[in-house]
Amino acid sequence: MRSLHFSRTGRLAVLVAAAALLLPTGILSAQPDPGVVREITALSSVAVGRAACGPDSDPAAGPETGLQGDVPAADRDSRRSAQGYSCNMRMLGNYPGLGGGITSTTFDHCAYVGTFFPGNLLGEAQGVQVLDVSDPTAPVRTAVLNEPAMLAGTWESLKVNEKRRLLVGAGAPLLTGAGLLSVYDISDCAHPRLLNPGPGTNLAMPLPITAHEGGFSPDGNTYWSSGTSPGLVSAVDLTDPTAPRVIWYGLPGLSMHGFGISPDGNTMYLANNFGGMVVLDISAVQRRDPNPQVRELSHTTWLDGWATQHQIPVTYDGVPYVFSVQEAGAGGVKIFDVTDGAHPRLTNTIKLEINLPDNQDVALASASGGSLFGYDAHYCAADRPVDPTALACGWTSSGIRVFDVSDPRSIREIAYFNPPARTGENFSLTNSPHALASLIGPPVLAAPTLIQTMLQGQFDFSQALSPRTGMLAGGDMSTDWCFSAPDWRGNELWTTCADNGFLALRLSPSVYTPPADQHSTIGS
């Protein structure tokens, strides 16, 4: 069986590379009109209020022992972090598998665990794991999706549109992929049914897309795929999901990431991978105009965080806002008033204490040897798109964090669950990006912010040193990386983390009451 795995891996890699060479160039003239670039240079230096931990926490884990969001060097070295940390939240059930990939998604009573190439091909069940979570205390695998896009690594492309009951994933084997996209009917969520055996699934019929991130327009008729290198964004028409076709693509920037789309489908809030947000008028695509033109309304950049991950459009009292999540550089989650799409206005930033400029030396001391990332948000979900009351985020090394966002100008943390570190299990977690990235010791993605704080005199080199400082090769996986958006299910959150796989968590009723119209939203 092992030789079969490697031969399939080799063939798939060659075919995906060949597909990249088939991308047509004719539509590339349909570029967004450039707008004015506005830059935000200040670093936010305020953390949200700490959660007050009550009795409804996991007694085996206990609360954090250091700064908010930190896993101290002493806890890592003593393996205290293998117990995890809990405040007003506890685990109901778990399906670890071989790791949780990068991002996963859910629908109805099911969860779909994303794949990370090539390690996902080394397990006994290769492809996207389909879980029946009817009983959150005992998730059960019911199917494995092994079409080429699923085997090639779904990265951050695996998404669901509830309205049309569609699941889509695009193949991204090496940061960016090309050509592969599969569409499934999930009316029976535990047994998805492939709808497009032709374009996007048949290796001889690649689609003209690049892949890394993806998501739906609200009506489910368009799936947007974006690549990080280059920053090509493609609109795939799924009006007929059996025959996906690209109806527009363009290059809004050098490296683009995730996005959120307004409820009417006319505005895209696109993440600039270098740190920023591009607001695009995509109404011509939404209307299905012939030869649609996409117009850039604004381009906002910042130095406080980079690798901007995705955007979540919501409204407060009828006013449109966007939660903008930063994947690296301790930028946390920014909140913009986008009443005027041409002039987004920064109104607040959600940071943990470990993300503050004054604490970057402490963050380096504890994160050293833990591999690549420091402490950063990745994917978040609001508990409803209109007047959200809570935001739940997956946070690298800091676990699942939950915030009261009922007032966007006054935010506090209400709960967290940082799952047990799986230190020393690198070779058994072949579908975990953390396990592969642990070849690297230092948190190199934090470098831009570390340099900024040094230049501003906020960095104390003596505070940055720890027994872990010399761990330059080989990360010890002394925390987990929680990349997926937690999905709201009443007082439960369903999510995946890279090392621990699928998690069903219970949020204490003492800190959160689900609104009657709760509807988990990640923006796309």
C-alpha positions in Angstrom: 0.0 0.0 0.0 2.8 2.4 0.8 4.3 2.2 -2.7 0.8 2.8 -4.2 0.5 6.0 -2.1 3.7 7.4 -3.4 3.0 6.6 -7.0 -0.3 8.3 -6.8 1.3 11.3 -5.2 3.9 11.5 -8.0 1.3 11.3 -10.7 -1.0 13.9 -9.1 1.9 16.4 -8.7 2.8 16.0 -12.4 -0.8 16.4 -13.5 -1.4 19.5 -11.3 1.8 21.1 -12.6 0.7 20.4 -16.2 -2.7 21.9 -15.5 -1.1 25.1 -14.5 0.4 25.4 -17.9 -3.1 25.3 -19.5 -4.3 28.5 -18.0 -5.7 30.7 -20.9 -4.7 34.4 -20.9 -7.5 36.0 -22.9 -9.6 37.2 -19.9 -6.7 38.7 -18.1 -7.5 42.1 -19.7 -10.5 42.3 -17.4 -8.6 43.9 -14.6 -10.2 46.0 -11.8 -9.8 49.7 -12.2 -7.2 50.9 -9.7 -8.3 53.1 -6.9 -6.5 55.3 -4.3 -4.3 53.4 -1.8 -4.7 54.5 1.8 -2.2 53.4 4.4 -2.6 52.8 8.1 0.8 52.9 9.9 0.0 52.8 13.6 0.2 49.7 15.7 -2.7 49.0 18.0 -1.5 48.8 21.6 -4.7 47.8 23.5 -5.9 44.3 24.3 -9.5 43.3 24.8 -10.6 42.6 28.4 -9.8 39.2 29.8 -12.4 36.6 30.2 -13.5 36.0 33.8 -13.3 32.2 34.1 -16.2 30.4 35.8 -16.8 26.8 37.0 -18.0 25.7 33.6 -14.5 25.2 32.3 -12.5 22.1 31.6 -11.0 21.2 35.1 -8.2 19.1 33.5 -7.0 22.0 31.5 -7.2 25.0 33.8 -6.9 28.6 32.8 -3.9 30.3 31.1 -0.8 30.7 33.2 0.7 33.7 31.5 -0.3 36.7 29.4 -3.7 36.4 27.6 -3.1 34.1 24.6 0.4 33.1 25.6 1.7 29.6 26.1 4.8 30.4 28.2 8.2 28.7 27.5 8.1 27.0 30.9 4.7 25.4 30.1 6.0 24.2 26.8 9.2 22.8 28.2 7.5 21.1 31.1 4.7 19.8 28.9 2.1 21.6 30.9 0.8 22.8 27.5 -0.2 19.1 26.7 -3.1 19.6 29.2 -4.4 22.6 27.3 -6.1 25.7 28.7 -9.8 26.3 29.2 -12.0 29.2 30.3 -15.8 29.0 30.2 -15.6 26.3 27.4 -15.0 22.6 27.4 -14.6 19.8 24.8 -17.6 17.6 24.2 -16.1 15.3 21.5 -13.1 14.9 19.2 -12.2 13.1 16.0 -8.4 13.6 15.7 -7.8 11.5 12.6 -4.3 12.3 11.2 -4.8 16.0 11.8 -7.3 18.7 10.7 -5.6 20.1 7.5 -5.8 23.9 7.3 -9.5 24.8 7.2 -12.5 22.6 7.4 -16.2 23.3 7.2 -19.6 22.0 8.4 -23.2 21.6 7.2 -26.3 20.3 9.0 -25.0 17.5 11.3 -21.8 16.9 9.4 -18.3 18.2 9.3 -15.8 18.0 6.4 -12.1 17.9 7.4 -9.8 19.5 4.9 -6.6 18.0 3.4 -3.0 19.1 3.5 -0.8 17.8 0.7 1.2 15.6 0.5 0.9 14.2 4.1 -2.8 13.5 3.6 -1.9 10.8 1.0 0.0 8.8 3.6 -3.0 7.8 5.7 -5.3 4.8 5.2 -8.2 7.1 4.2 -6.9 9.6 1.6 -9.0 12.6 1.0 -11.5 14.9 2.8 -13.0 13.1 5.8 -16.8 13.3 6.1 -17.9 13.2 9.8 -21.4 12.6 11.1 -21.7 14.7 14.3 -25.3 13.9 15.2 -23.8 13.0 18.5 -21.2 15.7 19.2 -19.6 13.5 21.9 -18.8 10.8 19.4 -18.2 12.0 15.8 -18.2 9.1 13.2 -16.5 9.1 9.8 -19.1 8.2 7.1 -17.2 8.8 3.8 -14.0 10.0 2.3 -13.9 12.3 -0.7 -11.0 11.4 -2.9 -11.5 13.3 -6.2 -8.2 15.0 -7.4 -9.0 18.4 -5.8 -9.5 16.7 -2.5 -6.3 14.7 -2.8 -4.3 17.7 -3.9 -4.9 19.5 -0.6 -7.9 21.8 -0.1 -5.9 24.5 1.8 -8.5 27.2 2.6 -10.9 26.5 -0.3 -13.3 23.9 1.3 -16.5 25.8 1.7 -20.3 25.2 2.0 -23.2 27.2 0.6 -26.2 26.3 2.8 -28.8 27.8 0.5 -27.9 25.5 -2.4 -26.5 22.6 -0.3 -23.2 22.6 -2.1 -19.7 21.8 -0.9 -16.8 22.9 -3.0 -13.0 22.4 -2.7 -10.1 23.4 -5.0 -6.8 21.7 -5.1 -3.7 23.6 -3.8 -0.8 21.2 -3.3 2.0 23.7 -2.9 0.6 26.9 -1.5 -1.1 27.6 -4.8 -2.7 25.2 -7.2 -4.4 25.3 -10.5 -7.2 23.8 -12.5 -8.8 21.5 -9.9 -12.2 22.1 -8.4 -14.9 19.6 -7.3 -18.6 20.3 -6.5 -20.7 18.1 -4.3 -24.4 17.9 -3.4 -24.7 17.6 0.4 -28.4 17.2 0.7 -27.5 14.0 2.5 -24.6 15.6 4.3 -23.0 12.4 5.5 -22.7 11.1 2.0 -21.8 13.9 -0.5 -22.5 13.3 -4.1 -20.0 14.5 -6.8 -21.8 16.8 -9.3 -19.0 17.6 -11.8 -17.1 14.6 -13.0 -16.0 16.7 -16.0 -14.5 20.2 -15.8 -12.5 20.7 -12.6 -12.5 17.0 -11.6 -11.4 15.2 -14.8 -7.6 15.9 -14.9 -7.9 16.3 -18.7 -10.4 19.1 -18.2 -8.8 21.7 -15.8 -10.6 25.0 -15.1 -8.7 28.3 -15.7 -8.3 29.1 -12.0 -5.6 29.3 -9.4 -6.4 28.0 -5.9 -5.5 28.6 -2.3 -8.6 30.2 -0.9 -12.2 30.2 -2.0 -15.7 30.9 -1.1 -19.3 31.5 -2.3 -21.4 34.5 -3.2 -24.4 34.5 -0.8 -26.8 33.1 -3.4 -24.5 30.1 -4.1 -24.4 30.8 -7.8 -20.7 31.9 -7.9 -17.7 30.3 -6.3 -14.7 32.7 -6.1 -11.2 31.1 -6.1 -8.1 33.1 -5.3 -4.4 32.3 -5.5 -1.6 33.8 -3.5 1.1 33.6 -6.1 0.0 35.2 -8.4 -3.0 36.9 -6.8 -5.4 35.8 -9.5 -9.1 35.9 -8.5 -11.6 33.8 -10.6 -15.4 33.8 -10.6 -16.7 30.3 -11.3 -20.4 30.1 -12.4 -22.2 27.3 -10.5 -25.7 28.1 -11.8 -25.4 24.6 -13.2 -23.1 22.9 -10.6 -22.6 19.9 -13.0 -20.7 22.2 -15.4 -18.7 24.9 -13.6 -17.3 27.6 -15.9 -15.1 30.6 -15.3 -16.9 33.8 -16.2 -14.3 36.4 -15.0 -10.9 36.5 -13.6 -8.4 39.3 -12.9 -5.3 40.3 -11.0 -6.3 42.7 -8.2 -2.9 42.6 -6.6 0.4 40.6 -6.5 -0.8 38.3 -3.7 -4.4 38.0 -2.7 -6.0 35.9 0.0 -9.5 35.4 1.3 -12.5 37.6 1.2 -16.0 38.4 2.3 -19.0 39.3 0.1 -21.9 41.6 0.9 -25.3 40.0 1.3 -26.5 41.3 -2.1 -23.4 39.8 -3.8 -22.4 43.1 -5.3 -19.3 44.0 -3.2 -16.2 41.9 -2.4 -13.9 42.8 0.5 -10.7 41.1 -0.6 -7.7 40.4 1.6 -4.3 41.7 0.4 -1.8 39.1 1.5 0.8 41.8 2.3 -1.6 43.4 4.8 -4.7 45.2 3.6 -8.2 45.2 2.1 -9.3 45.8 -1.5 -13.0 46.7 -1.9 -14.3 45.6 -5.3 -17.6 46.3 -7.1 -18.4 42.8 -8.5 -22.1 43.6 -9.3 -21.5 43.0 -13.1 -20.4 39.4 -12.3 -23.4 39.0 -9.9 -25.8 40.2 -12.7 -24.0 38.0 -15.2 -23.3 40.9 -17.6 -21.6 39.8 -20.8 -17.9 40.6 -20.5 -18.3 41.8 -16.9 -16.1 44.6 -15.6 -14.9 44.6 -12.0 -14.2 48.1 -10.4 -11.9 48.8 -7.5 -13.5 51.1 -5.0 -10.6 51.4 -2.5 -7.4 49.8 -1.4 -6.4 50.1 2.3 -3.1 48.8 3.6 -1.5 48.6 7.0 1.6 47.7 8.9 -0.1 46.3 11.9 -0.3 42.6 10.9 0.1 41.1 7.4 -1.1 38.0 5.4 -4.6 39.3 5.9 -6.7 36.2 5.9 -10.3 36.9 5.2 -13.1 39.5 5.7 -16.5 39.1 7.4 -19.2 41.6 6.4 -21.8 42.3 9.0 -24.1 45.1 10.0 -24.8 47.0 13.2 -28.0 49.0 13.3 -28.1 48.9 9.5 -24.5 50.2 9.2 -22.1 47.9 7.2 -18.9 46.7 9.0 -16.2 44.3 8.2 -14.1 42.1 10.5 -10.7 41.8 8.9 -8.6 38.9 10.2 -4.7 39.1 10.1 -2.9 35.7 9.8 0.6 37.0 10.8 2.4 39.9 12.4 0.2 40.0 15.6 -2.4 42.3 13.9 -5.4 40.5 15.4 -8.8 41.3 14.0 -9.5 44.8 12.6 -13.0 46.3 12.5 -13.9 48.7 9.7 -17.0 50.8 9.1 -17.5 50.4 5.3 -20.5 52.7 4.9 -18.5 54.3 2.2 -16.7 51.5 0.3 -14.3 54.1 -1.2 -13.2 55.1 2.3 -13.2 52.3 4.9 -12.8 53.6 8.4 -10.9 51.6 11.1 -13.0 51.6 14.3 -11.4 49.0 16.5 -8.9 46.2 16.7 -9.2 42.9 18.6 -5.9 41.8 20.1 -4.8 39.5 22.9 -2.2 40.7 25.4 0.4 38.5 23.7 -0.2 40.4 20.4 0.6 43.9 21.8 3.8 45.7 20.6 5.2 45.8 24.2 4.9 42.1 24.5 6.5 40.9 21.3 9.7 40.1 23.2 7.8 37.8 25.5 6.0 36.3 22.5 9.3 35.5 20.8 10.6 33.9 24.0 7.7 31.5 24.3 7.0 30.9 20.6 10.7 30.1 19.7 11.0 26.5 18.8 7.3 26.1 18.2 7.5 26.4 14.4 6.9 29.2 11.9 3.9 31.1 13.5 3.8 33.1 16.7 0.3 34.0 18.0 -2.1 35.1 15.3 -5.8 34.9 14.3 -6.7 32.9 11.3 -10.4 32.3 10.6 -13.3 33.8 12.5 -17.1 33.4 12.5 -19.7 35.9 13.7 -22.8 34.4 15.4 -25.1 36.2 13.0 -24.6 38.6 10.1 -27.0 41.3 11.4 -26.1 42.8 14.8 -23.7 40.0 15.8 -23.3 39.4 19.5 -20.2 37.2 19.5 -17.2 36.4 17.3 -15.3 33.1 17.6 -11.8 32.8 16.2 -9.3 30.1 15.6 -6.0 31.5 16.8 -2.5 30.1 16.1 -1.1 28.7 19.4 -3.8 30.5 21.4 -6.6 28.1 20.6 -10.3 29.0 20.1 -11.1 32.5 21.4 -14.6 33.9 21.8 -15.4 37.6 22.1 -18.5 39.7 23.0 -18.8 42.0 20.0 -22.4 43.3 20.6 -20.8 46.8 20.6 -18.1 47.0 18.0 -16.4 49.8 19.9 -16.2 48.0 23.2 -15.2 44.3 22.9 -14.1 41.8 25.6 -13.2 38.2 25.6 -15.7 35.8 27.2 -14.2 32.3 26.7 -11.3 30.3 25.3 -10.3 26.7 24.7 -6.7 26.0 23.8 -6.5 22.3 23.0 -3.8 20.0 24.4 -0.5 20.2 22.6 0.5 17.0 20.8 4.2 17.4 21.4 6.3 14.6 19.9 3.6 13.3 17.6 4.9 14.9 14.5 5.2 11.7 12.4 1.7 10.4 13.3 -0.1 13.6 12.2 0.5 13.5 8.5 -2.5 15.7 7.6 -1.4 18.5 10.0 0.4 21.5 8.4 1.9 22.1 11.8 3.6 18.7 11.7 5.2 19.5 8.4 6.1 23.1 9.3 7.8 21.9 12.5 10.9 21.3 10.4 11.4 25.0 11.2 11.9 26.2 14.8 11.6 30.0 15.1 8.4 31.9 14.4 9.7 33.5 11.2 6.2 34.9 10.2 6.4 37.2 13.2 9.6 38.8 11.9 8.1 42.0 10.4 6.4 43.0 13.6 9.4 42.1 15.7 11.5 44.4 13.6 8.9 47.2 13.9 8.9 47.0 17.7 12.7 46.9 17.8 12.9 50.1 15.6 10.3 51.8 17.9 12.3 50.9 21.1 9.5 48.6 22.4 11.6 45.4 22.3 13.6 44.2 25.3 16.2 41.6 24.1 16.6 40.2 27.6 12.8 39.4 27.7 13.1 37.7 24.4 15.5 35.1 25.5 14.4 31.7 26.9 15.8 28.1 26.9 13.9 27.7 23.6 15.8 30.5 21.8 18.4 28.2 20.2 15.7 25.8 18.7 16.3 26.9 15.1 15.6 23.6 13.4 12.8 21.3 14.4 9.7 22.8 16.0 8.4 20.8 19.0 4.6 21.2 18.4 4.2 22.5 22.0 0.9 24.2 21.0 -1.7 23.5 18.4 -2.6 25.7 15.4 -6.3 26.4 15.2 -6.9 27.6 11.7 -10.6 26.8 11.0 -13.5 29.1 11.7 -15.5 27.8 14.7 -19.1 27.2 13.5 -21.8 28.3 15.8 -24.3 25.7 16.9 -26.3 27.2 19.8 -23.9 27.0 22.7 -21.6 24.6 20.8 -18.7 25.5 18.5 -17.6 23.0 15.8 -14.1 23.4 14.5 -10.8 21.8 13.6 -7.3 22.4 14.7 -4.2 21.2 12.8 -3.0 18.7 15.3 -6.2 17.8 17.3 -8.5 17.4 14.3 -12.2 17.9 14.7 -13.4 19.4 18.0 -17.0 19.8 19.3 -16.8 22.4 22.1 -19.4 23.7 24.6 -19.6 27.3 25.5 -20.9 28.1 29.0 -24.4 29.5 29.1 -23.2 31.8 31.8 -21.3 33.9 29.3 -23.2 33.4 26.1 -26.9 33.1 25.2 -27.5 32.2 21.5 -29.7 34.8 19.7 -32.9 33.3 18.3 -31.7 34.1 14.7 -28.2 32.7 15.3 -26.6 32.0 11.9 -22.8 31.4 11.8 -21.2 33.5 9.1 -17.6 33.7 7.8 -18.4 36.1 4.9 -18.1 33.8 1.9 
